[in-house]
Amino acid sequence: QVQLVESGGGLVQAGGSLRLSCEASKSTFSINSMGWYRQNPGKQRELVATITSGGSTNYADSVKGRFTISRDNAKNTMYLEMNSLKPEDTAVYYCRATTGRLNYISWGQGTQVTVSS
């Protein structure tokens, strides 16, 4: 498995911006896809955005046009640029990665994002 550490969360006013980072440890398995998920207390975890090793991206409809996912394979780091933030974006954001031929799933511990109105 791979260890994932998120950073960059915090408190921001509606309309503001934040950039989240997820750094992955070195492992014997190649990192395939990576993604960001978010979850509020009492609610189900939802997909925010994903990116493959080749750079193909996918976004939830709720964040299209506002969020941008990217990755730096040389640094084993993934980013989520969040713009025009809304109170509905408030959640714990989790980094996810799949590795190896069987797409083993690894999760980070999460970083809190709070958007005030």
N, C-alpha and C positions, 0 to 999 in steps of 0.2 A: 504494500500500500504506500501511498504518498501522504506526507503531512502538509496541510494547507493552513496558512495564517492570513486572516483578513485584517485590514486596517483602513482608516480613512473615514469611519463613521463619525457622527456627531449631530449637533443640533443646528438647524438652519431654518430661516424663514421661508415661507412660500415664495416661489419664484427664484430662489437661490440655487446654487450648484454645489455639488460634492463630487469627489473622485475616490472611489474605492479601489483598493489594491488587494490582490491575493497572491502570495508567494508560495510556491510549491517546493518541497525538498527534493533533492536528488534521489532517484530510486533505480532499481534494476528494470523497471517497467517503463515503457514509453507512455507519455501522456497523450491521450487521444483527444476527446472533446473536453471543454471546460465550460462552466456556466455559473450564473448567479441565480439564486432563489431567495425568496423573502417570506417571512411569516410573522403575523401578529398573534398575540396571546389569544387562544380560543379559536383561531382560524387555521385553515389548512395551508401548508406550504405551497407556494406557487412559483412557477418558472418565470424569471425575468428576462434572461437572455442567455444564449449559448454561442460558443465559437469552437470550430474544429481546428485541428492542427494546421490545416490548410488555409484557415482564415475565413471560412464560410460562417455567416452569422444568422441567428434567428432571434426574434424579439416577441415578447408578449404584446398584444395589441394595445394594452394600457400604457406602454412606455415607448412605443414607436415614435420616432421623431424627437424624443426628448433624451433618451439614454443611448450611449454608444459603448459597445463592448470591444475590447481589443486584447491582444496578448503579445508578449515579447518572449519568444521561445528561448532565446539566448540567456535570458534572466529568469526563466521559469516563473514568470509573473503575468497575471491577468489583471485587467483594469475594467472598471465600469465608470464612465463619465456620465454623471446625472445632471441634467439641466432642467430649468423650469419646474422645479420640484413642487409637488402638491402635498397637502396633509395626508392624502390617501397613500402616499409613498412611504409613510411611517411604518417601519418594520425592522426586524432583525434580518440582515442580509447575510446569506451563507454562500460560500464558495464551494463549488462541486467540481470534481474531476473524475474522468474515467481513464483507466490505465490497462495496458496489456491486451492480449488477444481476446480475453473474456470481458473486457470493459468493466473491471472492478471499480466500484464506486467509493470515492473518498470525500469526506465533508470537512470543512473547517468549523471553527467554534462560533463563528458569526460576529458581526459588528452592527451595533445599533445605529439606525438612522431615524431621527425625529424631525419632522417638518411641522413648524408652527404656522398658524394662520394669522 
